[in-house]
Amino acid sequence: MARLEPVSLKQLAPQVITAIDSLKSDYGEFEMHPSQWVDHARVSEVLEELTTRLDQNFPFFHPNYAGQMIKPPHPVAMAAYLSTMMVNPNNHSRDGGQATTEMEFEVIGDLAEMFGYPKSHLGHLTLSGTTANLEALWISREINPGKAIAHSQGSHYTHTRMAEVLGVPSIAIATDDLGRMSLAALETTLKAGEVGVVVVTVGTTGLGAVDPLADIIPLARKYGARVHVDTAYGGFFRLISETLLDEESARHYRAISESDSVVVDPHKHGLQPYGCGAVLFADDKISRFYKHDSPYTYYASKEIHFGEIQLECSRPGASAAALWATLKIFGLSETGLGEILAAGVRAARNWSGLLAESAILDLYQQPALDIICFLPRVSSMSKLNEITQKIFELAGQGQKTEQIHLATYLVTHAELQQRGFDLENDQPTAKILRSVLMKPEHEQNVEHLHNRIEEITQIALES
Ligand SMILES: *Cc1c(COP(=O)(O)O)cnc(C)c1O
């Protein structure tokens, strides 16, 4: 087996830049038009200002950043994106991007296989999880016109917003003590007969909770509703659901194969830069809803073009190329991309264990994936909010190498009570702390994170 070593964009960039320059020169040299010439010194100044200003961000790349779901793409994805961007194909049509259209069909095939979708699926990349979900909800509306979108209270806010865009009602279904859609509450809503599609979130954005998809599917079918799975964040955990996740979550991951449509974001857990979501439909017959005949998008070949089966028009071929190259290196398997995700799950479990033993911090709920929420042990809602905010701020201060960056998550008194926390109800909501452990390096770092946060909590409680 080949030796595996660390890698950086600096190592990979020269190869692809040289190769694309050579590809271009094969067509004959020509000079850049003077209107596009630049003053090199000025460009250098601007780029220096840019790279300096980029330090106004939190250090998303560092294991001490354990806040929101943000991390840089893998260097392989960046090198593939960079080289393809130099040609800038548009996956709207084959005319706009022949090579990258084929790569996109390959990666969509890989994603379909990961979810156990039939060969007759239809799907494509999108610019985001938002547009991917919009597209699935639009198709649902066309199939079940006028009917509501049902989603859990823990689902992404995009579903309520997109229901407004689509002009259909939306209904938020209550959640249980692990933030998962309540089956009883869903059935009550389905019985009224007004639901056209149930949005099932497999890995909620806030808590990483897994809605009971395997049990929702027969229920939705019974009442004639479609089932759309929003697994924008959690989709790639399918790779390790059988081996590492709890049995209950694994059962629901398996059931994705029985859903009508599914959304996954390669720009979240697929090592890609932003601008890469994906939507898949189990039945390719939904393609009839996309019919258009515009005079300006002529297609030179008879093969299928993404423009004929997607809501968006222009899309970067570079996204398809970057995902394609990444999946050649880290395949959609337990030992490929799965290993990267597994490290985050273990990190979340290890930190959960440390939190459960802490005298001053407590775990909000057991994590299903790699997102954990925790809180200082205090007696009232107002105190909780105050101490959480103090911990959040103190942790992010000081020397760059000392900083720890967390996120916060807003909970209600009832949600805390549901999980066995008995706090004085002196205000309706309070912030708790939240960490998305999506970088595999977090696995080696949780003990340090925990110890520092305990120290800081002690200071916050005493001040
Ligand atoms: C992130 C996310 C979205 C929105 O996707 P974007 O790519 O940010 O537009 C929707 N649903 C879930 C569950 C998500 O985690």
The ligand as an SDF file (V2000), in Angstrom:
LIG
                    3D

 15 15  0  0  0  0  0  0  0  0999 V2000
  -27.1800   23.6060    6.5050 C   0  0  0  0  0  0  0  0  0  0  0  0
  -28.5300   23.0360    6.4180 C   0  0  0  0  0  0  0  0  0  0  0  0
  -29.4800   23.5250    5.5150 C   0  0  0  0  0  0  0  0  0  0  0  0
  -29.2060   24.7260    4.6530 C   0  0  0  0  0  0  0  0  0  0  0  0
  -28.2030   24.4300    3.7250 O   0  0  0  0  0  0  0  0  0  0  0  0
  -27.2200   25.5670    3.1330 P   0  0  0  0  0  0  0  0  0  0  0  0
  -26.2310   24.7520    2.3710 O   0  0  0  0  0  0  0  0  0  0  0  0
  -26.6480   26.3060    4.2980 O   0  0  0  0  0  0  0  0  0  0  0  0
  -28.0420   26.4430    2.2650 O   0  0  0  0  0  0  0  0  0  0  0  0
  -30.7020   22.9000    5.4540 C   0  0  0  0  0  0  0  0  0  0  0  0
  -30.9890   21.8580    6.2560 N   0  0  0  0  0  0  0  0  0  0  0  0
  -30.1030   21.3560    7.1410 C   0  0  0  0  0  0  0  0  0  0  0  0
  -30.4830   20.1920    7.9890 C   0  0  0  0  0  0  0  0  0  0  0  0
  -28.8470   21.9440    7.2570 C   0  0  0  0  0  0  0  0  0  0  0  0
  -27.9700   21.4590    8.1590 O   0  0  0  0  0  0  0  0  0  0  0  0
  1  2  1  0
  2  3  1  0
  2 14  2  0
  3  4  1  0
  3 10  2  0
  4  5  1  0
  5  6  1  0
  6  7  2  0
  6  8  1  0
  6  9  1  0
 10 11  1  0
 11 12  2  0
 12 13  1  0
 12 14  1  0
 14 15  1  0
M  END
$$$$
